[in-house]
Amino acid sequence: MADTLTSTDTATRRERFAWCMYDFANSGYTTVILTAIFNAYFVGVVAGGESNGQATLLWTLTMAAANLLVLLSAPIVGAIADHSNAKKRFLMITTTGCIVFTALLSTIGPGDVACAMTLVILATFMFASGENLIAAFLPEITTPETMGRLSGYGWALGYLGGLLSLALCLVYVTHAEQQGLDAAQYVPVTTLIVAVLFGLAALPTLLWLRERKAVSASIPAADAIQAGFWRLRMTMREARAHTDLFRFLLSLTIYYAGIHIVIVLAAVYAQEVMGFTTRDTIVLIMVVNITAAIGAFLCGHLQDRIGSKRSIALTLVIWSMAIICAYQAREENLFWLAANLIGIALGGAQSAGRALVGQFTPPGRQGEFFGLWGLATKLAAIIGPMVYGGMVFIFEGDHRIAILSTLVFFAAGLAILMTVNERRGKEVAKIGY
C-alpha cells in the first residue's frame, strides 16, 4: 500500500510533525468537553434538576462507564492492531467516531441526562482508543534517546490545540452572551466547534503518518481477535520479566487517578466553589493550557537529560503543592496560582509518562504495550473521579473535602515510582522479551 513502510525505514520530519498534530487535533475534546465547558454544563444545566452532589456523581459515573469500555478493550485492540499491522486503520475509525458523537452533543439540552451520558460515553471511548493508538506509533518514528523530546513536543502542541479550541469557544460564548443567550443555547454550539476543529486538524495525521509494515488484509477478523487475546495473555505471563514496566504502570494508575480528578472536574470545582462563570472558566483553562504546553516542552527536554522517572517525581511534588493551594483558596489569586502549578505539572507528567512506557516497550509490540498503558490510565480515570464524586455526594456537595483525596493518589504514586529501575526497564525492552 502507498501509505505503508517497512520497520527499517526512517520517519521523515513531516511524518513526526503529523504524529504531533494528532495531539493538537484531539485536545479540543479534552479541554472543551471533559474539562472546561460541557462537564460544568452537564452538572449545572443538563442535570440541573438534581442536587449538586447527585449531578456531580452522574457526571463521574459517565466518565467511569466510558473508561471502563476502554479499559476492557484497549489491550485487545492494541494487540490486534499489532498483529494485523492496522494501527492507522483503527485510528481512522476511532477518530471519525469521536468527531461524530461530539457533534451530536450539540443536540443536548436541559433534562437530556440519559442521552448526554450515552453520547459522552461513546465519544470518550472513541477519543481514548485513538489516544492509545496514536501513542503506539511513537517508538516507530523516533529513537529511545529522543523519544521523550518528541513526546514533549506532541503534548506541547496538544495544549496549543486545546488553547485554540477554547479561544474559538470564548469568542462565540462572549458573542452569544452579548446577544442575551443562556448556556442552554450557546454551550451546544461549542461542541460543533470542537468536532470541526478535530476533523480539520487530524488530516495531516491521517494523510502523512504511515504504518511501518504492510496491512495484512488477508487475516480473518476472528483470527486477529484470537491472536490479540493470545498476545495479551503472553504479556501478562511475562510480567515478571517486565517488572519495572508493571511497577510503573501501577504507579501511573494511582497518580493518574488524581490527575483525572482535576481534568474532568476542574470546571465543576471552579463553578461550584469559586463561583466562576462559563467565560471565567474558559479563560482559566486557556491559561492552564499555556502553562501545560510550557511544562510539556520543558519536561520533554528535561527527561532526556535526567531521566523520565526523576521528571515524573518532580511533577508529582508540584501536583501536591497545587492541590494544597486549591484547597486553601478562598480568593481568586491563590486559586489562579494552583491552576498554573497544575498546568506545569499536567504537561510534564503526561509527556514523561508516555515516553517512559515507550522506552520500556520491546520492538514490534507497541500497540500491545501502549494498550496496557491505556488500560492503566483508564482504570485511573474510573477510580479518581468516582472517589471524588462519591465524596461530594456523601458530604452533600462539599467539593473542598473531596479535593483533598487527590493528595493521597499523588503521594502513593510517588512512593511506588521510587521502586522503578529506569535503566533496567530499558535494557529489558532492548532484549525484546
Secondary structure as GFF3:
##gff-version 3
##sequence-region A 1 433
A	DSSP	alpha_helix	13	28	.	.	.	ID=ss1
A	DSSP	pi_helix	29	36	.	.	.	ID=ss2
A	DSSP	alpha_helix	38	41	.	.	.	ID=ss3
A	DSSP	pi_helix	42	46	.	.	.	ID=ss4
A	DSSP	alpha_helix	52	84	.	.	.	ID=ss5
A	DSSP	alpha_helix	87	104	.	.	.	ID=ss6
A	DSSP	three_ten_helix	105	107	.	.	.	ID=ss7
A	DSSP	alpha_helix	113	135	.	.	.	ID=ss8
A	DSSP	alpha_helix	138	141	.	.	.	ID=ss9
A	DSSP	alpha_helix	147	178	.	.	.	ID=ss10
A	DSSP	alpha_helix	183	201	.	.	.	ID=ss11
A	DSSP	alpha_helix	203	208	.	.	.	ID=ss12
A	DSSP	alpha_helix	221	237	.	.	.	ID=ss13
A	DSSP	three_ten_helix	238	240	.	.	.	ID=ss14
A	DSSP	alpha_helix	243	272	.	.	.	ID=ss15
A	DSSP	alpha_helix	278	306	.	.	.	ID=ss16
A	DSSP	alpha_helix	308	328	.	.	.	ID=ss17
A	DSSP	alpha_helix	332	359	.	.	.	ID=ss18
A	DSSP	alpha_helix	366	394	.	.	.	ID=ss19
A	DSSP	alpha_helix	399	417	.	.	.	ID=ss20
A	DSSP	alpha_helix	422	431	.	.	.	ID=ss21
###
